[in-house]
Amino acid sequence: MRKSNIIIIVTFMIFLLVIPYVISEVVILKDGNKYVGKVTDEGDTLKIATPDGEMTVKKDRIKAIYKDASAIVKETTDILTEAQKLIAGANKIEDPKERNATLDKSLEMLNKAQNICMDVIDVFSGQDGKSIGNQLKEINSTMKHARFLKVMDKEVTPPKDEKKPVPPPPEPEKPETDKPEVEPKTADPEKVEAAKEVYNLGLESFKNKKYEEARDFFLKAISYYEDYIEAYVKLGETYEALKNEELAYENNRRGIEIIDKLPAPPEEMVSLRKTLMRKTEKLRIYDDKLAEINQEFINSLLNLGTQCLMDKDYLLAEEIFTLVLKIDPNNKTALENMETVKKELSKEE
C-alpha cells in the first residue's frame, strides 16, 4: 500500500513538472524568432518558461501569441468556414463589383488564417504539424478558387463595357494614372511597402541558401500584396531549390497570369514572361495535379452544404450547391442535394 502511494506521489510530481510545457503557447517575435512554453504576464514583459529555461521578453517585441495546435486548427477552421460561406454567397451576386467586394472580404479572412498557419507551421511536429499543414493546404486551395471567381468576373465585365467605346475621350488620360502597372491603384501603399521589406528578407535568405526561410518570407510578401509578380517568381525558384516542382510550376503560372493582366507590360516583364513560359512548358504535367486540388475544394464545399442541410439552413445550402454545380455541372451529389433543397424550400413557401 505504501509503495503504491509513493508511486502516485512521484507520478503527480512529474506531472507538475511537465504540465507547464504541455499546456504551452507559441510566442512569435517581430524579428521572426519563435518560442514555445508557459507564458506569464509581468506587466510590460512576458516570462516564457521553455524546456531550455526561462526567458523574459518585452511586449513591444511580440508579434503574436498562439495556443496549442488544436486551438490553432479550431481558430483557422472557423475562419475558413466563414470565408467559404462568403464565397458561396458571392456566387449569387450578379453585380461584378459587389461580388468581387465579397470575394475580397473572404480573401482577407483567408489571408489571416494563412498567416496564422505560416507563423507556426515549423513549430509543431508529428500529428500536430500534419494537422497545421493540412489546414494550410485547404486554406490555399480555397484562396485559389476565390481568386479564380474574381478573374472570371473580370473576364465577363469587358464585353459589357465594349458598348462604351464611343465615348472614350477620357481613356487616353488613363495611362497616366496607370503608370505603376506592377502596383495597381487598388493596392494599399502600406501593404505594398511591407511586402517589399519582407521580399528583401526573402532574397537575403535565398542568397544564403536558407530556402525554407526564404519560402516563408516570399509567402508572407504575397499575403501583403497578392499581385507581387517578383515574389511569385522568386517563390517558384525557391520551390525548385526545395525540389517541389509542383509548387514551382504553380507559382510560375501565377506570375504569368498577373503579367498578362497588365495593360502595357514593360519590356522586362515581357522578357520575364518568356522565361516563365519556358519553365512551365517543362512542368505541364502538373496541370492534372491542379485538377485534384479543384476536387478537394469541391469536396469541402459538399461537406459544408451537407452540414447546412442537416442544420435545415436550406438557403445557404442552395448557394453552396449552386457554386459546386458552377465548377462541376455534372456533380451527382450536388444535383441530388439540390433537389432535396428545392423540395424543402417549396414546403416553406
C-alpha positions as CSV (number, residue, x, y, z in Angstrom):
1,M,0.0,0.0,0.0
2,R,2.8,2.3,1.0
3,K,4.6,1.5,-2.3
4,S,1.6,2.4,-4.4
5,N,1.2,5.7,-2.6
6,I,4.8,6.6,-3.3
7,I,4.3,5.8,-7.0
8,I,1.2,8.0,-7.1
9,I,3.1,10.9,-5.4
10,V,6.1,10.6,-7.7
11,T,3.8,10.5,-10.8
12,F,2.0,13.6,-9.5
13,M,5.3,15.4,-9.0
14,I,6.4,14.5,-12.6
15,F,3.1,15.7,-13.9
16,L,3.5,19.1,-12.1
17,L,7.0,19.4,-13.7
18,V,5.8,18.5,-17.2
19,I,2.5,20.3,-17.3
20,P,3.9,23.9,-17.9
21,Y,5.3,22.6,-21.2
22,V,2.3,20.5,-22.1
23,I,-0.1,23.5,-21.6
24,S,2.2,25.8,-23.5
25,E,1.8,28.7,-26.0
26,V,3.7,29.7,-29.1
27,V,5.2,33.2,-28.9
28,I,6.2,34.8,-32.3
29,L,8.6,37.8,-32.1
30,K,8.7,40.5,-34.7
31,D,12.2,39.5,-35.6
32,G,11.0,36.0,-36.6
33,N,12.2,34.1,-33.5
34,K,9.7,31.7,-32.0
35,Y,9.4,30.2,-28.5
36,V,7.2,27.5,-27.1
37,G,6.5,27.5,-23.4
38,K,4.2,28.5,-20.5
39,V,3.6,32.3,-20.7
40,T,3.3,34.5,-17.6
41,D,2.2,38.2,-17.9
42,E,4.5,40.5,-16.0
43,G,3.3,44.0,-16.9
44,D,5.5,45.3,-19.8
45,T,7.1,42.0,-20.3
46,L,6.2,38.3,-20.6
47,K,8.1,35.4,-18.9
48,I,8.3,32.3,-21.1
49,A,9.1,29.0,-19.4
50,T,10.7,26.9,-22.1
51,P,12.3,23.4,-21.8
52,D,15.7,25.2,-22.0
53,G,14.9,27.6,-19.2
54,E,13.0,30.8,-18.5
55,M,13.4,34.0,-20.6
56,T,11.8,37.5,-20.4
57,V,10.6,39.4,-23.5
58,K,9.3,42.9,-23.8
59,K,5.8,43.0,-25.1
60,D,6.6,45.5,-27.8
61,R,8.8,42.8,-29.4
62,I,6.0,40.3,-29.7
63,K,4.1,39.9,-32.9
64,A,1.6,37.2,-31.9
65,I,0.9,34.5,-29.3
66,Y,-0.9,31.3,-30.2
67,K,-2.3,28.5,-28.1
68,D,-1.7,24.8,-28.8
69,A,-2.1,23.2,-32.2
70,S,-5.7,22.1,-31.6
71,A,-6.7,25.7,-30.7
72,I,-4.9,27.0,-33.8
73,V,-6.7,24.4,-36.0
74,K,-10.1,25.4,-34.5
75,E,-9.5,29.1,-34.9
76,T,-8.4,28.7,-38.6
77,T,-11.2,26.3,-39.3
78,D,-13.8,28.9,-38.0
79,I,-12.2,31.5,-40.3
80,L,-12.1,29.0,-43.2
81,T,-15.8,28.1,-42.8
82,E,-16.9,31.7,-42.7
83,A,-14.8,32.5,-45.8
84,Q,-16.3,29.5,-47.7
85,K,-19.8,30.8,-46.8
86,L,-18.9,34.2,-48.2
87,I,-17.6,32.6,-51.4
88,A,-20.8,30.6,-51.7
89,G,-22.9,33.7,-51.2
90,A,-20.8,35.7,-53.7
91,N,-21.8,33.1,-56.4
92,K,-25.4,34.5,-56.2
93,I,-24.4,38.2,-56.6
94,E,-24.8,39.4,-60.2
95,D,-23.2,42.8,-59.8
96,P,-19.4,42.1,-60.5
97,K,-18.2,44.9,-58.2
98,E,-20.4,43.8,-55.3
99,R,-19.4,40.2,-55.9
100,N,-15.7,41.0,-56.0
101,A,-16.0,43.0,-52.8
102,T,-17.5,39.9,-51.1
103,L,-14.7,37.8,-52.5
104,D,-12.1,40.3,-51.3
105,K,-13.6,40.1,-47.8
106,S,-13.2,36.3,-48.0
107,L,-9.6,36.6,-49.2
108,E,-8.8,39.0,-46.3
109,M,-10.1,36.4,-43.9
110,L,-8.2,33.6,-45.6
111,N,-5.0,35.7,-45.5
112,K,-5.4,36.0,-41.8
113,A,-5.8,32.2,-41.4
114,Q,-2.9,31.6,-43.8
115,N,-0.7,33.9,-41.8
116,I,-1.5,32.1,-38.5
117,C,-0.6,28.7,-40.1
118,M,2.6,30.1,-41.7
119,D,3.7,31.5,-38.3
120,V,3.5,28.2,-36.5
121,I,4.0,25.5,-39.3
122,D,7.6,25.0,-38.4
123,V,7.0,24.9,-34.6
124,F,4.8,21.8,-34.4
125,S,5.9,18.3,-35.4
126,G,4.2,14.9,-35.7
127,Q,0.4,14.8,-35.9
128,D,0.1,18.5,-34.8
129,G,2.4,19.5,-37.6
130,K,0.5,17.4,-40.1
131,S,-2.8,19.0,-38.9
132,I,-1.5,22.5,-39.4
133,G,0.0,21.5,-42.8
134,N,-3.4,20.1,-44.0
135,Q,-5.1,23.2,-42.7
136,L,-2.8,25.4,-44.7
137,K,-3.3,23.3,-47.8
138,E,-7.1,23.7,-47.6
139,I,-6.8,27.5,-47.0
140,N,-4.5,27.9,-50.0
141,S,-6.9,25.8,-52.1
142,T,-9.9,28.0,-51.1
143,M,-7.9,31.2,-51.8
144,K,-7.2,29.9,-55.3
145,H,-10.9,29.4,-56.0
146,A,-11.8,32.8,-54.6
147,R,-9.2,34.4,-56.9
148,F,-10.5,32.2,-59.8
149,L,-14.0,33.5,-59.4
150,K,-12.7,37.1,-59.3
151,V,-10.7,36.6,-62.5
152,M,-13.9,35.1,-64.1
153,D,-15.8,38.3,-63.3
154,K,-13.1,40.5,-64.7
155,E,-13.3,38.5,-67.9
156,V,-17.0,38.8,-68.0
157,T,-17.2,42.6,-67.5
158,P,-15.2,43.7,-70.6
159,P,-17.8,42.5,-73.1
160,K,-20.4,44.7,-71.2
161,D,-18.0,47.7,-71.4
162,E,-17.5,47.1,-75.1
163,K,-20.7,49.0,-75.8
164,K,-19.0,52.1,-74.4
165,P,-16.2,52.5,-76.9
166,V,-18.0,55.5,-78.5
167,P,-17.3,57.9,-75.7
168,P,-13.7,57.1,-74.7
169,P,-12.2,60.6,-74.7
170,P,-11.2,60.3,-71.0
171,E,-9.5,56.9,-71.6
172,P,-6.4,58.3,-73.3
173,E,-5.6,60.0,-70.0
174,K,-5.8,56.7,-68.0
175,P,-2.3,55.6,-68.9
176,E,-1.0,58.5,-66.7
177,T,-2.8,57.1,-63.7
178,D,-2.0,53.5,-64.7
179,K,1.8,54.1,-65.0
180,P,2.6,52.0,-61.9
181,E,1.5,48.8,-63.8
182,V,3.1,46.5,-61.3
183,E,1.4,48.2,-58.4
184,P,-2.3,48.8,-59.4
185,K,-4.2,51.7,-58.0
186,T,-6.2,49.4,-55.7
187,A,-3.0,48.2,-53.9
188,D,-2.7,49.6,-50.3
189,P,0.7,51.5,-50.4
190,E,1.5,50.5,-46.8
191,K,0.9,46.8,-47.6
192,V,3.0,47.1,-50.8
193,E,5.8,48.6,-48.8
194,A,5.6,45.9,-46.1
195,A,5.6,43.3,-48.9
196,K,8.8,44.8,-50.3
197,E,10.5,44.7,-47.0
198,V,9.6,41.0,-46.4
199,Y,10.5,40.2,-50.0
200,N,14.0,41.7,-49.5
201,L,14.5,39.5,-46.4
202,G,13.5,36.5,-48.6
203,L,16.1,37.5,-51.2
204,E,18.8,37.6,-48.5
205,S,17.7,34.1,-47.2
206,F,17.6,32.7,-50.7
207,K,21.1,34.1,-51.4
208,N,22.4,32.3,-48.2
209,K,20.6,29.1,-49.4
210,K,18.2,29.2,-46.5
211,Y,15.4,28.1,-48.8
212,E,12.7,27.2,-46.2
213,E,13.2,30.6,-44.6
214,A,13.1,32.3,-48.0
215,R,9.9,30.5,-48.8
216,D,8.2,31.8,-45.7
217,F,9.3,35.4,-46.4
218,F,8.0,35.2,-50.1
219,L,4.7,33.7,-48.9
220,K,4.4,36.5,-46.4
221,A,5.2,39.1,-49.0
222,I,2.4,37.7,-51.2
223,S,0.0,37.7,-48.3
224,Y,0.6,41.5,-48.0
225,Y,0.4,42.1,-51.8
226,E,-1.2,39.3,-53.8
227,D,-0.2,40.7,-57.2
228,Y,3.5,40.8,-56.4
229,I,5.0,39.3,-59.6
230,E,8.6,39.2,-58.4
231,A,7.6,37.4,-55.2
232,Y,5.8,34.7,-57.2
233,V,8.8,34.3,-59.5
234,K,11.2,34.0,-56.6
235,L,8.9,31.7,-54.7
236,G,8.9,29.5,-57.8
237,E,12.7,29.4,-57.8
238,T,12.7,28.6,-54.1
239,Y,10.4,25.7,-54.6
240,E,12.6,24.4,-57.4
241,A,15.5,24.6,-54.9
242,L,13.4,22.6,-52.4
243,K,12.7,20.0,-55.1
244,N,9.0,20.8,-55.1
245,E,8.3,21.1,-58.8
246,E,4.5,21.1,-58.4
247,L,4.5,24.3,-56.4
248,A,7.3,25.8,-58.5
249,Y,5.1,25.3,-61.6
250,E,2.0,26.8,-59.8
251,N,3.8,30.0,-58.8
252,N,5.4,30.5,-62.2
253,R,1.9,30.2,-63.7
254,R,0.5,32.7,-61.3
255,G,3.3,35.1,-62.3
256,I,2.4,34.7,-65.9
257,E,-1.3,35.4,-65.1
258,I,-0.5,38.6,-63.3
259,I,1.8,39.8,-66.2
260,D,-1.0,39.1,-68.7
261,K,-3.4,41.3,-66.7
262,L,-1.0,44.4,-67.0
263,P,-2.4,46.9,-69.6
264,A,1.0,47.6,-71.1
265,P,3.7,45.4,-69.6
266,P,7.3,46.9,-69.7
267,E,10.0,45.0,-71.7
268,E,11.4,43.5,-68.6
269,M,8.1,41.9,-67.8
270,V,7.7,40.6,-71.4
271,S,11.1,39.0,-71.1
272,L,10.3,37.6,-67.7
273,R,7.1,36.1,-69.1
274,K,9.0,34.3,-71.8
275,T,11.4,32.8,-69.2
276,L,8.4,31.7,-67.1
277,M,6.7,30.2,-70.1
278,R,9.8,28.1,-70.9
279,K,9.8,26.8,-67.3
280,T,6.1,26.0,-67.2
281,E,6.4,24.1,-70.5
282,K,8.7,21.6,-68.8
283,L,6.2,21.1,-66.0
284,R,3.0,20.9,-67.9
285,I,2.1,17.6,-66.2
286,Y,1.2,19.5,-63.1
287,D,-2.0,20.8,-64.7
288,D,-3.5,17.4,-63.9
289,K,-2.5,17.7,-60.3
290,L,-4.1,21.1,-60.0
291,A,-7.4,19.4,-61.1
292,E,-7.0,17.3,-57.9
293,I,-6.9,20.5,-55.9
294,N,-10.2,21.5,-57.5
295,Q,-11.7,18.3,-56.4
296,E,-10.5,18.8,-52.8
297,F,-12.3,22.2,-52.8
298,I,-15.5,20.7,-54.2
299,N,-15.4,18.0,-51.5
300,S,-15.0,20.7,-48.8
301,L,-18.0,22.6,-50.2
302,L,-20.1,19.4,-50.4
303,N,-19.4,18.7,-46.7
304,L,-20.3,22.3,-45.8
305,G,-23.5,22.1,-47.9
306,T,-24.5,18.7,-46.3
307,Q,-24.0,20.3,-42.9
308,C,-26.3,23.1,-43.9
309,L,-28.9,20.6,-44.9
310,M,-28.6,18.9,-41.5
311,D,-29.0,22.3,-39.8
312,K,-32.0,23.0,-42.0
313,D,-30.3,26.1,-43.4
314,Y,-31.7,25.5,-46.9
315,L,-31.0,28.9,-48.4
316,L,-27.3,28.7,-47.6
317,A,-27.3,25.0,-48.8
318,E,-28.7,26.1,-52.1
319,E,-26.0,28.8,-52.6
320,I,-23.2,26.2,-51.8
321,F,-24.6,23.5,-54.1
322,T,-25.1,26.2,-56.8
323,L,-21.4,27.1,-56.5
324,V,-20.4,23.4,-56.8
325,L,-22.5,23.0,-59.9
326,K,-20.9,26.0,-61.4
327,I,-17.5,24.4,-61.0
328,D,-18.7,20.9,-61.8
329,P,-22.1,21.0,-63.6
330,N,-22.4,17.2,-63.6
331,N,-21.6,16.6,-59.9
332,K,-24.1,13.9,-58.9
333,T,-24.1,14.6,-55.1
334,A,-24.7,18.3,-55.7
335,L,-27.5,17.6,-58.1
336,E,-29.3,15.2,-55.7
337,N,-28.9,17.6,-52.8
338,M,-30.2,20.5,-54.8
339,E,-33.4,18.5,-55.5
340,T,-33.8,18.0,-51.7
341,V,-33.2,21.7,-51.1
342,K,-35.8,22.7,-53.7
343,K,-38.4,20.4,-52.1
344,E,-37.7,21.8,-48.6
345,L,-37.8,25.4,-49.8
346,S,-41.1,24.8,-51.6
347,K,-42.6,23.4,-48.3
348,E,-41.6,26.7,-46.6
349,E,-43.5,28.7,-49.3
